[in-house]
Amino acid sequence: MPMLPIRKDDNAYARAAGLGIVTGMRSMLPLALLSAALQPGGAVGGYSPARGDTLAGRLLATPKGRIVTGIAAIGEVVNDKLPITPGRNEPPLIAERLIVGAIVGGVVCQLGGRSPLVGAAIGSTASIAASFAGYYGRTILPRVTGIPQQIWGVAEDAIAVTLGAKTLGLRWR
């Protein structure tokens, strides 16, 4: 009996890059968005992976996965606004972005029937580039515009959520 070919997501590598960029801005947000997108019958729809039978896909699709990633994303957004929070390009935080970028890039490509290794490379590279771009934006824009850094942080949050949702093609049901 011939096996049916696995459907491939033609946008998987672009999704890896988009989620990598979001990771550079807010490291936990892509995991939360991906988890919300994979919830069967959840409040968010639009993303339909080519494959749902991957371990990462199954873990993120659980209610516990959604809760853990959601709490982590919200905690990061709040923590980002605190004056005691170190810069995102400090060694422990840049490593976190590199790792999470690789994870989300690999997962979205694996779910899309594409090479998770290529996806991981794309996601990690995009996360590092976006991390540095975001850092310099958050340090230069307040000086140039006179608008406080926290306001730019909120704008960055909105951009990250919008980009992540667009990358996954999400919409509220």
C-alpha positions in Angstrom: 0.0 0.0 0.0 1.6 3.3 -1.0 2.2 5.9 1.7 0.7 9.3 1.3 3.4 12.0 1.0 3.7 14.4 3.9 2.2 17.8 3.0 4.9 20.5 3.2 4.4 24.1 4.3 5.9 26.3 1.6 6.2 29.1 4.1 7.9 27.1 6.9 11.3 28.7 6.4 9.7 32.2 6.3 7.8 31.3 9.5 11.1 30.2 11.1 12.6 33.6 10.2 9.5 35.5 11.4 9.4 33.7 14.7 13.1 34.1 15.1 12.7 37.9 14.8 9.9 37.8 17.4 12.2 35.8 19.6 14.9 38.5 19.4 12.2 41.0 20.5 10.5 38.9 23.2 12.1 35.5 23.7 9.1 33.6 25.2 6.4 35.1 22.9 6.9 32.8 19.9 6.4 29.7 22.1 3.2 31.1 23.5 1.9 32.1 20.1 2.7 28.7 18.6 1.1 26.9 21.6 -2.0 29.0 21.3 -2.2 28.3 17.5 -1.9 24.6 18.1 -4.8 24.4 20.6 -7.6 22.4 19.0 -10.7 24.5 19.1 -8.9 27.3 20.9 -9.6 31.1 20.7 -6.9 31.5 18.0 -7.1 29.9 14.6 -5.6 30.2 11.2 -2.4 28.2 11.6 -2.7 24.6 10.3 0.6 22.8 10.4 1.3 20.2 7.7 2.2 17.7 10.5 0.8 17.6 14.0 2.4 14.3 15.0 5.7 15.8 16.3 6.7 15.6 19.9 7.1 19.4 20.1 3.7 19.9 18.4 2.0 17.6 20.9 3.7 19.2 23.9 2.8 22.8 22.8 -0.7 21.7 22.0 -1.5 20.7 25.5 -3.4 23.0 27.9 -0.4 22.9 30.3 1.9 23.9 27.4 -0.3 26.9 26.7 -0.4 27.9 30.3 3.4 27.6 30.9 4.3 29.4 27.7 1.7 32.1 28.3 2.9 32.8 31.8 6.5 32.9 30.6 5.6 35.4 27.8 3.6 37.6 30.1 6.3 37.5 32.8 8.9 38.5 30.2 6.8 41.5 29.0 6.5 42.8 32.5 10.1 42.1 33.4 11.3 43.9 30.3 10.0 47.2 31.6 11.8 47.0 34.9 14.9 49.2 35.3 16.9 46.4 36.9 16.5 44.0 34.0 19.8 43.5 32.2 20.2 44.2 28.5 18.9 41.5 26.1 22.4 41.2 24.6 24.1 40.2 27.9 25.5 36.7 27.7 22.8 34.8 29.5 19.9 36.5 27.8 21.4 36.5 24.3 22.1 32.7 24.7 18.4 32.3 25.7 17.3 34.1 22.5 19.7 32.0 20.4 18.3 28.7 21.9 14.7 29.7 21.8 15.1 31.0 18.2 16.6 27.7 17.2 13.8 25.8 19.0 10.9 27.7 17.4 12.5 27.7 14.0 13.1 24.0 14.2 9.6 23.2 15.5 7.8 25.3 12.9 9.8 23.7 10.1 9.3 20.2 11.5 5.5 20.9 11.8 5.7 22.2 8.2 7.4 19.0 6.9 10.7 20.9 6.3 14.2 20.4 7.7 14.2 21.3 11.4 17.9 21.8 11.3 17.6 24.5 8.6 14.7 26.0 10.5 16.8 26.1 13.7 19.6 27.8 11.9 17.2 30.4 10.4 15.4 30.9 13.7 18.6 31.4 15.8 20.2 33.7 13.2 17.1 35.9 13.0 16.7 36.0 16.7 20.3 37.3 17.2 19.9 39.9 14.5 16.6 41.1 15.9 17.9 41.2 19.4 20.7 43.6 18.5 18.4 45.7 16.3 15.8 45.9 19.1 18.4 46.8 21.6 19.8 49.6 19.6 16.4 50.8 18.7 15.4 50.9 22.4 18.5 52.8 23.3 18.7 55.3 20.4 15.0 56.1 19.9 14.4 57.5 23.4 17.4 59.9 23.0 16.4 61.0 19.5 12.6 61.4 20.2 12.5 62.2 23.9 9.9 59.5 24.2 10.6 57.3 27.3 12.2 53.9 26.8 9.2 52.1 28.4 6.9 53.5 25.7 9.2 52.2 23.1 9.1 48.9 24.9 5.3 48.8 24.7 5.5 49.6 21.0 8.0 46.7 20.6 5.6 44.4 22.4 2.8 45.3 20.0 5.1 44.9 17.0 6.3 41.5 18.3 2.7 40.2 18.9 1.6 41.5 15.5 4.6 40.0 13.6 4.2 36.7 15.4 0.5 36.5 14.7 1.0 37.4 11.0 3.9 34.9 10.7 1.6 32.1 11.9 -1.5 33.5 10.1 -3.4 33.8 13.3 -6.8 35.3 13.8 -9.2 35.4 16.8 -12.2 33.0 16.4 
